[in-house]
Amino acid sequence: MNIHSGNVELSCTSSLKKELIAQDGSKAILDTDVYLFLDGKGQGFTNYDGIVSYNNNDYRVKRLINFTYSHQEKATVYNITWRGSEVASEDTLPPGKLTLMVNPLAKKIFYQFKKLDDKTILVLRDGLPVLGCALG
């Protein structure tokens, strides 16, 4: 599979733990399973299923983030345009700053996908790793 051809269907799973420090110094922690899917035709989604812990409260996160993508031929960089999210009824994450842990702030973002081996890809943003993902 050549993940840089752009027309290959790709799916991968990962566990993610991420920390957010709010302006008031409080800390939120996202602990979730992530499923990433690219259909090979410019459509994709990221599915989150986990918990956000904040101020001694745990909030369930269960949502699907839809996007479109494009890239240059044989490029490793993908231009992602976020298209909205679908929130499951089990999701208890309140609207506001905590949603930034799973919903992107920018409408368009560039990500780089690097194949580490036959079973793993690394997703980078601005050259920094954001997700290691097991190919499915």
Secondary structure, DSSP 8 states (H G I E B T S, - for coil): --TTSS-S-EEEEEEEEEEEE-TTS-EEEEEEEEEEEE-SSSEEEEEEEEEEEETTEEEEEEEEEEEEEEE-TT-SEEEEEEEEEEE-TT----SSGGGGGTS-SSSEEEEEEEEEETTEEEEEETTEEEEEEEE-
